[in-house]
Amino acid sequence: MSRYALMIVVLGSLASFGATVLNAPVTISINVSAGRHPISPLIYGVSEGSSTALANLNAPLNRDGGNNASRYNWLINARNLDADWYFESYPYPSSTPGGAGDSFVSQSKLQNAQAMLTIPMIGWVAKLGANRSILSSFSVAIYGPQCSTDPWDPDAGNGVKSDCYTNITGNNPNDANVADSSTTEQAWVKHLVSTWGPAAKGGLAYYLMDNESSIWFSTHRDVHPIGAHATEIRGKVIDYSAKIKAIDSSAKIVAPEEWGWDGYLYSGYDQQYAAAHSWSAFPDRQNVMGGQDYLPWLLSQWKAAGHPIDVFSVHFYPQGGEFSNDVSSTMQLLRNRSTRQLWDPHYVSESWINAVVNLIPRIAGWVSTNYYPGTPLAITEYNWGAEGHINGATTQADILGIFGRLGLNMATRWTVPGATTPTYKAMQMFRNYDGSHSTFGDTSVSATGGNPDLLSAFAAQRTSDSALTVMVINKVLSGSTPVTLTLANFTASGSALVYRLTSANSIAHLSNQAWSGGSLKATVPPQSITLFVLPK
C-alpha cells in the first residue's frame, strides 16, 4: 500500500469515528457600556399558557386570543369555533357567565403572569341549543350536502358545497350565533373589574380588540362574509375602547391584532375584493385611505380621535413554509435566515411576500409618524415551526434575542410548545435556565460580529447582580464553531457559569468557563444554544 493510499485510509477512519469538524472561528465583540436599553420582560409571553407552563417558562404574559376568541359569549360561557372547526358553537363546561375568562385570569395571576383577554368586536357571538347543546352554522339538513362534515356530527358541515370548491352563501347567522354589541361587551368588562379590580390595582390590564379582523370574511364567513371596511374597524376600535375605559380608565387597549403582511397593507374589504379582481383594484385604499397602507391609516385616524389604543399590536408568521414541521436541510437553513424579517432593512422575504419586511423597525416607524411616539409595540402571535426539533429551538432563541435587542415591548408566542420539546427548553434558557427562575439580563448591551445566518449572539446585564449574560446561538447544521467573546467595560477576568441546550434535548449545566484579559474562548457545537453568565 502506498503512503498516499495509507493517508486516505487513515482520514477515512477518522471521519467514520466522527472526528470533530471546526467551522470558521467567530469573534463577538461585547461592550457593556454601549447600546444599553431595557429589555421588557413582557417579550417572553405565551398564548393559552397553563399554570404549569407559566411556572416552568417563568412567563410574565399570557394571552387568550385566536380565532375562537372573536365569538366568545361571556353571558353563556360559550364560543364558536369558526372555520377552525366546522363553524360550531361549543359550550365551556361551566354555565357561569364569564367563567372561561375568569379562569384564565385566575391561573395567570397564580403564576404572576399578566393576562390579556380578547374582546369580540365582530358583532356576533356563540349561541347554544337546549341543555347547552352544540349548534352549527352550516347544517346539512338546512344547506344541503357539503364537502366535509364534523366526524362526530354529520349534520355540521364546513360551509363548502359538495364540489369542494364553492362556498355556501346566504346562511342565517342566527343558526348558531346571536347579535353582539359594544354595550354587551362593556357589561363583561364591568364583570371583570368587579371580580378582579381595575388594572391600576392589579386587575386585568390588557384588552385586545378582537383578532385578525381583516380576514373575518374567511375565518368567520358564516357571520361576516364581506371583508371589513377600513372605516368599520376604525369606528369599532374607537367605540369599544371608549366603552372599556368608561369602566376602567387604567385599562390598556391593544390593537389592531392584524394577521400578517396583507393585513398590514390592506383592509379586509380590499383583500377580499382585490383577490377576486386579479389584485388590480383596492377600493378602500383608493376611495377612503388616500392611497395609504392600512395600518398607518388606522393609526392616523385613531390619533385624530384622541388616544383609543395604548399598545400597537400585530401578528407575524413567516410565509415560506417555516411554520411547519418540515426539517429538511433546505427548510432549516431558511429558518436560520428568515428571522431577518424581524429586523433587517435589506433582507427580502423568501416567500410570496417578496419584499423587505423589516417588521419591528417598520411598525415603530408607523407609530412614530402616525400616532404617539413611544407607544408600546407588540407581536402577539408568531411561530416559526419545528418546535420538536433543535432547529425550531435555535430559531425561537434567536427570535427572543432579537426582540430584546430591538426593544420590542411585548410578545406572546402562539402557542406554548410541548413541554418535552427543545423549543420549550429554548424559552427556558432565557427565563428559567437553572430551574430556579434565573433569567437572561434585563438591560441589553452591544454584541456584534459574525454572520447571523450561522451564529447569533445577544448580551445583556442583569440588574439583580450586575452579571453579564451572553446567549450564543449556533445555527449551523454541522460542525462545531470556535467562539471568542471580547469584553469591553466589564471585569477583565473571572469564571463564567455555562448552560447549554443541544439536540440531546436537555439543558446541561457545564463546567465553569474561565476568561482573562477581557476575552472568553469556547467552542460551541452545531445547532446549540449556550448561555454564559459572567459575574461582575
Order of alpha helices (4+ residues) and beta strands (2+ residues): alpha-beta-beta-beta-alpha-beta-beta-beta-alpha-beta-beta-beta-alpha-beta-beta-beta-alpha-beta-alpha-alpha-beta-alpha-alpha-alpha-alpha-beta-alpha-alpha-beta-alpha-beta-alpha-beta-beta-beta-beta-beta-beta-beta-beta
